[in-house]
Amino acid sequence: MRWTCLEPLKRWRIELGPNGSGIEWDMEYEPRAPMWELLPMHVEVDGRTLVDMYHMKESGLYRGWVQIDGERISLDGFPGGRDRTFGV
């Protein structure tokens, strides 16, 4: 599997080459709206931080194809999204 940044914070290419599962893909992701922030998540128990995470989401479109056991399916204009979550 390979992820390639085509345009920082905007366009990505995602590839999965031939492998034993019979599933392959070659697709590009492009946003259709700006990223939006979700509420940060912070959980402490007895003064100890258990969770401290930050989330951003982005709606976009996928173009390319997915192939399963030799059958290729077009994804041109397939709606999807991207999640940018980081933290403890």
Helices and strands as residue ranges (DSSP letters): E 2-7, E 11-16, E 23-31, E 36-37, E 41-45, E 48-68, E 71-74, E 78-87
